Amino acid sequence: MRGVTLICILLALPVLAVLGHDVYYAINKSEIGLDNTFQQAQDRFSALGWLWVKYAPQFYDLVRTSVDQDIWIKYVTPVLRQKAILVTAVPALTVYALLGVLKFFGLYPFAGNGIINIARRKKSSYAVDPLSPKGKAMKYRRK
């Protein structure tokens, strides 16, 4: 269970960092009014590529030069154009949903603790005669 908790925390950290950055940037770098529409609020979320170029330009240049141009245009550019909150939240929400389903059905790592237990339970070997052919219960005889 500690591993599941660690994974959940590690997946939540980038989401919280991006969300915190966007809120900080929106509050301190722009004027927020009550008349803003939903589209204006949506435009305030930063793109992943912008964050990368803004805060790690040397690393961006290094990766840009080391990756083939065709691969960069086909695979990397569409990801960098997405909002950073989406890029970080989708993997986290996917893992949370998968863990929720596993918890609901009582499968690994939540074996036996689910709402609906699909996993087969072992029969208890307590008080079963190991020498009997069908595993019948032991008969105790007092002297």
Secondary structure, 3 states (H helix, E strand, C coil): CHHHHHHHHHHHHHHHHHHHHHHHHHHHHCCCCCCCCHHHHHHCCCEHHHHHHHHCHHHHHHHHHHCCHHHHHHHHHHHHCCEHHHHHHHHHHHHHHHHHHHHHHCCCCCCCCCCCCCCCCCCCCCCECCCCCCCCECCCCCC
